[in-house]
Amino acid sequence: MLSPAPLCSLTYALGRSLYVPLTCRSNSRTLPDTRGPGFVLPADVVGSLLEVRRLELHVAHASGGGDGNISSGEKMLLPPLDLSYVSHIDDTVTSPIITDDMLCKDIESRFQEAKRSRKQYDSLVIAGEGEPTLRLSTLLSIVRRPIAVPGSNNECAKQMKEAGVSGVSVALMTASSDQYDELMHPYLPEEISTPALDVVCAFIGNCVDIGLNVEVTGVDREEVDKEAAEKLARSLGVIEPVRWRPYFP
């Protein structure tokens, strides 16, 4: 039987940031998937991401996590997940088990724990395995302080800014539209005929225009023209260099 209560923390810490995963679903390849088959994460991070899967997908268990006994010193692969891409998630229809109240209680607990251990988080990051802007209403409900949020939906930038979001991190990946499709397998609503990379670029430009701090990332693969991607990012108004993440074949 599915336990509706988390078996371990849904949030996780990386460095001085507390990460809040909203979903395991995505509208393109997930960030862990793009990093290559050899990409590993701290075991407690994998445990949290698997717990999100367990609750969101209504499964009895998720292999490799959710038992609360994972050592934070270990690293492990996040098991692959074969899910169809989605363009949005309507929380009013799906009645999600992972609610904003549940996540806020988890966040509060982690900050209380950090205070007791004299640890400090510099930022609250709405990110995880899936695409957080698919659950935009939940994202906006959680935002209570300056945070960095990955996103790819052009229409949500203004709402996030008004809710208190200070910055976004966007996976630009490449300057080639065809290569972007090959790398990310994007899924867009039927009414959008624009190439996916153009949608991403429009979102980046919109975020720059309304004053959000924008970080652009990519995966350092030999077939990607990094110079062209850097030039594209600058043309969109991004000030900081592209942050290239290593690929693990």
C-alpha positions as CSV (number, residue, x, y, z in Angstrom):
1,M,0.0,0.0,0.0
2,L,1.3,3.5,-0.9
3,S,2.2,5.6,2.2
4,P,0.9,9.1,1.5
5,A,3.5,10.5,3.9
6,P,7.2,10.9,2.9
7,L,9.5,8.1,4.1
8,C,12.5,10.5,3.9
9,S,13.0,14.2,3.3
10,L,11.9,15.4,-0.1
11,T,14.4,18.2,0.0
12,Y,18.1,17.9,-0.1
13,A,21.2,20.0,0.4
14,L,24.0,20.5,-2.1
15,G,26.7,22.9,-0.8
16,R,25.0,25.8,0.9
17,S,21.8,25.5,-1.1
18,L,18.6,23.6,-0.2
19,Y,16.9,22.0,-3.2
20,V,13.2,21.5,-3.4
21,P,12.1,19.0,-6.1
22,L,8.5,19.5,-7.2
23,T,8.1,16.7,-9.7
24,C,9.8,13.9,-11.6
25,R,7.9,14.7,-14.8
26,S,9.5,16.8,-17.5
27,N,8.8,18.4,-21.0
28,S,12.3,17.3,-22.2
29,R,15.2,15.1,-21.1
30,T,15.8,15.7,-17.4
31,L,19.1,17.3,-16.2
32,P,20.4,14.0,-14.7
33,D,19.7,12.2,-17.9
34,T,21.6,14.8,-20.0
35,R,24.7,14.3,-17.9
36,G,25.3,10.8,-19.3
37,P,24.9,7.2,-18.2
38,G,27.8,7.4,-15.8
39,F,26.5,10.4,-13.8
40,V,26.3,9.8,-10.1
41,L,24.7,11.9,-7.3
42,P,25.1,11.8,-3.5
43,A,23.0,8.9,-2.3
44,D,20.8,11.1,0.0
45,V,19.9,13.2,-3.1
46,V,19.0,10.0,-5.0
47,G,16.9,9.0,-2.0
48,S,14.9,12.2,-2.1
49,L,14.4,12.1,-5.9
50,L,13.2,8.5,-5.6
51,E,10.8,9.5,-2.9
52,V,9.4,12.1,-5.1
53,R,8.9,9.5,-7.8
54,R,7.2,7.1,-5.3
55,L,4.7,9.7,-4.2
56,E,4.0,11.3,-7.5
57,L,3.7,8.1,-9.5
58,H,1.7,6.4,-6.8
59,V,4.0,3.4,-6.6
60,A,4.5,1.3,-3.5
61,H,8.3,1.7,-3.4
62,A,11.1,3.2,-5.5
63,S,14.2,1.0,-5.7
64,G,17.3,2.6,-4.0
65,G,15.7,5.2,-1.8
66,G,13.1,6.1,0.6
67,D,14.3,4.1,3.6
68,G,15.9,7.0,5.5
69,N,19.1,5.0,6.0
70,I,21.2,6.3,3.1
71,S,24.7,7.6,3.9
72,S,25.3,11.1,2.6
73,G,28.9,10.1,1.9
74,E,28.0,7.6,-0.8
75,K,27.3,8.3,-4.5
76,M,25.1,6.3,-6.8
77,L,23.3,6.3,-10.1
78,L,19.7,7.6,-10.3
79,P,17.8,4.7,-11.8
80,P,16.4,5.5,-15.3
81,L,12.8,6.4,-15.5
82,D,10.8,5.8,-18.6
83,L,8.0,8.4,-18.6
84,S,6.2,10.2,-21.4
85,Y,6.9,13.9,-21.6
86,V,4.2,16.3,-20.6
87,S,3.7,20.0,-21.4
88,H,2.0,20.9,-18.1
89,I,0.7,19.4,-14.9
90,D,-2.8,20.5,-13.6
91,D,-2.7,20.1,-9.9
92,T,-6.4,20.8,-9.7
93,V,-7.1,17.7,-11.8
94,T,-4.3,15.3,-10.6
95,S,-4.7,16.0,-6.8
96,P,-1.0,15.5,-6.2
97,I,0.2,13.8,-3.0
98,I,3.2,16.1,-3.0
99,T,1.5,19.3,-2.0
100,D,2.9,22.8,-1.3
101,D,2.0,22.3,2.4
102,M,4.0,19.1,2.5
103,L,7.0,20.7,0.9
104,C,6.9,23.9,3.0
105,K,6.8,21.7,6.2
106,D,9.9,19.8,4.8
107,I,11.7,23.1,4.1
108,E,10.9,24.5,7.6
109,S,12.2,21.3,9.1
110,R,15.4,21.5,7.2
111,F,16.0,25.1,8.2
112,Q,15.3,24.3,11.8
113,E,17.8,21.4,11.6
114,A,20.3,23.7,10.0
115,K,19.9,26.2,12.8
116,R,20.5,23.6,15.4
117,S,23.7,22.4,13.7
118,R,24.9,26.0,13.0
119,K,24.6,25.4,9.3
120,Q,23.4,28.1,6.9
121,Y,21.7,27.9,3.5
122,D,22.4,30.7,1.1
123,S,19.6,29.9,-1.2
124,L,16.4,27.9,-1.7
125,V,16.5,26.3,-5.1
126,I,13.4,25.0,-6.7
127,A,14.9,22.1,-8.7
128,G,15.1,18.4,-8.9
129,E,14.8,15.6,-11.4
130,G,11.8,17.1,-13.4
131,E,10.8,20.5,-14.7
132,P,9.5,22.6,-11.8
133,T,7.6,25.1,-13.9
134,L,5.2,22.3,-14.9
135,R,3.7,22.8,-11.4
136,L,3.8,26.6,-11.5
137,S,1.0,27.1,-8.9
138,T,2.9,25.0,-6.4
139,L,6.2,26.8,-7.3
140,L,4.6,30.2,-6.7
141,S,3.1,29.0,-3.4
142,I,6.4,27.9,-2.1
143,V,8.4,31.0,-3.0
144,R,9.0,33.0,0.2
145,R,12.5,34.3,-0.3
146,P,15.1,35.0,-3.1
147,I,15.7,31.7,-4.9
148,A,17.0,30.3,-8.2
149,V,14.6,28.4,-10.3
150,P,15.2,26.5,-13.5
151,G,12.5,27.1,-16.1
152,S,11.5,26.9,-19.7
153,N,8.0,28.4,-20.0
154,N,8.1,31.9,-21.3
155,E,4.7,32.9,-19.8
156,C,5.7,32.1,-16.2
157,A,8.7,34.5,-16.0
158,K,6.7,37.6,-14.9
159,Q,4.7,35.6,-12.3
160,M,7.9,34.2,-10.8
161,K,9.4,37.6,-10.6
162,E,6.3,39.0,-8.9
163,A,6.3,36.1,-6.4
164,G,9.9,36.9,-5.3
165,V,12.0,34.7,-7.5
166,S,15.4,36.3,-8.0
167,G,17.0,34.2,-10.7
168,V,16.6,31.3,-13.1
169,S,19.0,28.7,-14.4
170,V,18.2,27.6,-18.0
171,A,19.7,24.6,-19.9
172,L,20.6,26.2,-23.2
173,M,22.8,23.3,-24.2
174,T,23.7,24.4,-27.8
175,A,23.2,27.1,-30.4
176,S,21.8,24.6,-32.9
177,S,18.1,24.0,-33.0
178,D,18.4,20.5,-34.5
179,Q,21.1,19.5,-32.0
180,Y,18.9,20.9,-29.1
181,D,16.1,18.6,-30.2
182,E,18.6,15.6,-30.4
183,L,20.0,16.3,-26.9
184,M,16.8,17.3,-25.0
185,H,13.9,15.5,-26.8
186,P,11.6,18.5,-26.0
187,Y,7.9,18.1,-25.7
188,L,5.8,21.2,-26.5
189,P,2.1,21.8,-26.6
190,E,0.5,21.2,-30.0
191,E,-0.4,24.9,-30.4
192,I,3.3,25.8,-30.3
193,S,5.0,25.4,-33.7
194,T,8.1,27.4,-32.9
195,P,11.3,25.3,-32.6
196,A,12.0,24.3,-29.0
197,L,15.4,26.2,-28.8
198,D,13.6,29.4,-29.9
199,V,11.2,28.9,-27.0
200,V,14.1,28.6,-24.6
201,C,15.8,31.6,-26.0
202,A,12.6,33.7,-25.8
203,F,12.3,32.7,-22.1
204,I,15.9,33.6,-21.4
205,G,15.5,37.0,-23.1
206,N,12.2,37.6,-21.3
207,C,13.9,36.9,-17.9
208,V,16.8,39.2,-18.7
209,D,14.3,42.0,-19.7
210,I,12.3,41.8,-16.5
211,G,15.4,41.9,-14.3
212,L,15.9,38.3,-13.2
213,N,19.4,37.0,-12.7
214,V,19.9,34.5,-15.5
215,E,22.4,31.6,-15.5
216,V,22.8,29.5,-18.7
217,T,24.1,26.0,-18.5
218,G,25.1,23.3,-20.9
219,V,26.6,19.8,-20.9
220,D,30.2,19.7,-22.1
221,R,30.0,17.2,-25.0
222,E,32.5,17.2,-27.8
223,E,29.9,17.5,-30.5
224,V,28.6,20.8,-29.0
225,D,30.0,24.0,-30.4
226,K,30.5,25.8,-27.0
227,E,31.8,29.0,-28.6
228,A,28.5,29.3,-30.6
229,A,26.5,28.6,-27.5
230,E,28.4,31.2,-25.5
231,K,27.8,33.8,-28.3
232,L,24.0,33.0,-28.4
233,A,23.8,33.4,-24.6
234,R,25.5,36.8,-24.8
235,S,23.2,37.9,-27.6
236,L,20.2,37.2,-25.3
237,G,21.6,39.5,-22.7
238,V,23.1,37.0,-20.4
239,I,26.1,38.5,-18.6
240,E,27.8,35.5,-17.0
241,P,29.6,32.8,-19.0
242,V,27.7,29.6,-19.8
243,R,28.3,27.1,-16.9
244,W,29.4,23.9,-18.6
245,R,28.6,20.7,-16.7
246,P,30.8,17.7,-17.3
247,Y,29.4,14.7,-19.3
248,F,29.8,11.2,-17.9
249,P,29.7,8.6,-20.7
